[in-house]
């Protein structure tokens, strides 16, 4: 097996983080059930803590949707953490408590192609066991919403990279663990506190990050900044069109300008040609 040849174990987990967007999660989980090589992964659904009865109803629907994916383990956080802390804690749980060798994380608002797992594994073989392969898209949530809720100063154009599908080996996790724990302790947007964007970008400067004002201040940006600081290869081919639409904004194509409001039957994520080429038969 290629992973074992590179010194990476074959005990793998795939997880999705979700909160209360039942419609989006349903479509994402429907796509997960069609993943090639899904049988090589244990699937986990992490549900952020509920804040009201509406959240509870949404999470019941999400858990029903998860029945589409064989052998799903549902983990419910007892309190609402926010997406930053939820994802950081999920990686910690899977690596440290459950002993996985590889962990793949994904958002709840994207519909991935059946070969997405193969794409990440192909990228990991190119980058080595300490690389961070991630498929990303421009997140074009409105400037007004982010300024109001997160205190963000959005670059122009108003779009930032969203790591929608990311591969972690244990080695990559261990190298980034202390920095992500520091981010979580100091800056993570636990409910209902807002992120302090200025402080996070000041932290980026201490890490020697180039052009920190243009980086997102959530967990994606912090992970990328940490990888740059540590010299970890961040393999991040942008994806094309076809992502699910978020509540407050949308993901767009690689140009960051075209929005796609597609029907559920058409919301398939297409990978860039160089990623597909890495898969050989999948063209």
Secondary structure, 3 states (H helix, E strand, C coil): CHHHHCCCCCCEEEEEEECCCHHHHHHHHHHHCCCCCHHHEEEEEEECCCCCHHHHHHHHHHHHHHHHCCCEEEEECCCCCCHHHHHHHHHHHHHHHCCCCEEEEECCCCCCCCCHHHHHHHHHHHHCCCCCCEEEEEECCCHHHHHHHHCCCCCCCCCEEEEEEEEEEHHHHHHHHHHHHHHHHHCCCCCCCCCCHHHHHHHHHHCCCCCHHHCCCCHHHHHHHHHHHHCCCCCCCECCCCCCCCCCCCEECCCCCCECCCCHHHCCCCCCHHHHHCCCCCC
